[in-house]
């Protein structure tokens, strides 16, 4: 297949969208699918829709579609809840597998919410557990026989640095630790082979590179040999073996379904299920090859034309996700000026300008065009206006 496939997306005219690593754009067909779910299914079927429209099967059905994009078998991924909830579940289940150990190991580049979930779980357990964070490059040498769980995000949300999933997982297992991967910046961006890594758990969101829309549900992967025994911690009624038996005590489902918690978000899953159809037109290997080329081009262009910016992402595409980040003292204002001129990236404190490259709808002309705008903003100090220095609620 020839990339990109801009015809599959509704992107406003005149916009170069370099923020799919934070929120993917609207795929064509999603509006109609949601309208169908609202009017014909909810409106027409009412509560019958749980049976007539197969709403209850959505988490597993859509989970299988996500599984194919992360190198996992059918029946090993289920959808629902938020990524933070899925992190909590995976952590709790991982600690239960190593009851004699007390250390959760992560790195300083991990997304803060993952660390917050770990801190909250430690406080709830009150059994002397601790969270240890080290520099990303120090992780593999820090794993030892005191570590219960290694919890890492494969691609750093701020810099795009990419961990070596196979090497770190192997080291964790050599030390007897459980491995959890957060694929928030990997799913739909890099060629993940989660089953081949042999990790116990993986989690991720679907509103970034998978284009599921704001608030789209998260997913959790459980290695198949653990699916019937992993302790879900959050024992929601839809993770029960027989939800509609309404037993007073909890008996977990004998498979990945035990990782379900509450009622599935039907409308959000309808949007996501339709959005995932764009992946029928390509492979993750094709996406990855094109992504590395686009990022390399962007780095070359920016460094040649915008010397005020400093690259903080890895230069080597093999250890970088599908984003490029530069530091700039006035990064927030410069990004706001870029957005005002139709080039949409985003900013992360304290000074990081972040750009995501999704080959499904970005091409070389977009990359060069974006740098044209950026160069003009820097050369003419267009960012140095009060309107661009006002901090918004979401940066």
NORWO-V663818 format. One record per residue. PHI is phi in whole degrees, -180 to 180 (* if undefined). OMEGA is omega in whole degrees, -180 to 180 (* if undefined). Layout:
((PHI;OMEGA) (PHI;OMEGA))
This chain:
((*;176) (-87;176) (-104;1) (-86;174) (-117;-178) (-63;-180) (-66;-179) (-89;-174) (-130;173) (-101;177) (-110;-177) (-55;178) (-59;176) (82;-179) (-104;169) (-104;-170) (-98;-179) (-114;-180) (-133;177) (-68;174) (-77;177) (-116;174) (-151;179) (-67;178) (-74;-176) (-82;173) (-72;176) (-65;-179) (99;-178) (-69;179) (-58;-180) (-68;180) (-66;178) (-68;177) (-60;177) (-62;-179) (-66;-179) (-77;-171) (-83;-174) (-76;-175) (-84;180) (-65;-177) (-67;-175) (-86;-175) (-98;-177) (54;-175) (-69;176) (-61;-176) (-58;178) (-59;178) (-100;-174) (-71;-179) (-109;176) (58;180) (-63;-175) (-68;-180) (-87;-177) (-54;-176) (-57;179) (-77;-178) (-63;179) (-70;176) (-58;178) (-65;178) (-68;177) (-68;-179) (-55;-178) (-67;-180) (-88;180) (-120;176) (71;-180) (-120;179) (-78;173) (-56;177) (83;-179) (-114;-179) (-130;176) (-134;-176) (-101;171) (143;176) (66;180) (-104;179) (-62;180) (-61;178) (-64;-179) (-69;174) (-61;180) (-59;180) (-61;-179) (-64;179) (-63;-179) (-62;179) (-66;179) (-65;178) (-64;179) (-65;178) (-76;180) (-131;-174) (-64;-178) (-86;-178) (-110;-170) (-131;-173) (-110;168) (-102;-179) (-105;175) (-141;179) (-128;-176) (-73;177) (-94;-178) (-69;179) (-66;-174) (-53;-178) (-61;178) (-62;179) (-70;177) (-62;179) (-62;178) (-64;179) (-63;179) (-65;179) (-65;178) (-60;180) (-64;180) (-70;-177) (-70;177) (52;-180) (-117;177) (83;177) (-72;178) (-145;175) (-106;179) (-114;177) (-117;179) (-130;176) (-59;-177) (-52;-177) (-74;-179) (-98;-173) (-57;-170) (-63;180) (-84;-180) (-94;-179) (-70;179) (-144;-173) (-79;172) (-95;-174) (-84;176) (-85;-175) (-136;168) (-103;-177) (-123;-176) (-136;167) (-92;-173) (-60;-180) (-113;-179) (-62;-176) (-64;-175) (-92;-174) (-106;-175) (85;178) (-59;-175) (-114;175) (-70;172) (-86;-174) (-60;-176) (-66;-178) (-65;-178) (-69;178) (-63;179) (-61;180) (-64;178) (-59;-179) (-70;176) (-61;180) (-89;179) (81;-179) (-96;175) (-89;-178) (-112;175) (-124;176) (-112;171) (-96;-175) (-105;-176) (-56;-179) (-107;180) (-115;-175) (-60;-178) (86;-177) (-121;179) (-125;-175) (-84;-178) (-76;173) (-126;-169) (-68;179) (-66;180) (-65;179) (-69;180) (72;177) (-66;-179) (-77;-175) (-140;170) (-146;180) (-136;178) (-176;178) (-110;-174) (-126;-178) (-94;178) (-91;-175) (-68;180) (-92;168) (61;-178) (-80;178) (98;-178) (-59;-179) (79;179) (-59;-174) (-68;179) (-88;176) (-134;173) (-135;175) (-109;173) (-124;179) (-55;-171) (-52;-178) (-72;180) (-106;-171) (-61;-177) (-91;-177) (-130;-179) (-58;-178) (-90;-172) (-75;179) (66;176) (-85;-172) (-87;-180) (-76;-173) (-66;180) (-84;170) (-93;-180) (-72;178) (-59;-179) (-141;-174) (-54;-174) (-91;167) (-82;178) (53;175) (-64;179) (-79;178) (-118;-173) (-89;171) (-125;-174) (-68;175) (-60;-174) (-83;-176) (-155;-178) (-58;-180) (-60;179) (-64;179) (-88;170) (-77;-180) (-121;-176) (-107;-178) (-59;-179) (-65;178) (-78;-169) (-58;-177) (-68;178) (-68;178) (-69;176) (-63;178) (-64;-178) (-64;-178) (-60;177) (-69;-178) (-61;-177) (-69;179) (-65;180) (-63;-179) (-77;175) (-71;-174) (-97;-175) (-154;175) (-126;179) (-66;178) (-64;177) (-65;179) (-61;-177) (-64;-180) (-60;-179) (-68;180) (-62;-180) (-60;-179) (-64;180) (-65;179) (-64;178) (-61;179) (-63;-180) (-62;179) (-60;-179) (-61;-179) (-66;-177) (-66;-178) (-67;179) (-78;-171) (-115;-176) (-133;-174) (-66;178) (-67;-177) (-92;-180) (-117;-180) (-67;174) (-117;174) (-84;175) (-61;178) (-75;-180) (-79;-177) (-61;-178) (-71;179) (-117;180) (-131;176) (-76;-177) (-107;178) (-142;176) (-131;-179) (-124;175) (-125;174) (-96;180) (-158;-176) (-53;-179) (-109;-173) (-59;-178) (-64;-179) (-64;179) (-64;179) (-67;178) (-63;177) (-66;176) (-61;-179) (-60;180) (-63;179) (-102;171) (89;174) (-109;-171) (-102;168) (-123;173) (-150;-172) (-129;173) (-131;-178) (-59;5) (-90;-173) (-152;-170) (-100;171) (-96;-170) (-118;-177) (-131;179) (-104;-177) (-124;-178) (-113;-174) (-63;177) (-63;-178) (-141;178) (-118;177) (-128;-177) (-62;179) (-63;177) (-65;-180) (-61;-179) (-64;179) (-63;179) (-64;180) (-70;173) (-55;-179) (-66;-180) (-62;-180) (-60;180) (-64;180) (-63;-179) (-74;-177) (-63;-177) (-105;178) (49;180) (-66;179) (-70;-173) (-84;177) (-131;-175) (-56;-176) (-63;-178) (-89;-179) (-100;178) (-78;-175) (-78;176) (-87;180) (-60;177) (-111;-177) (-96;*))
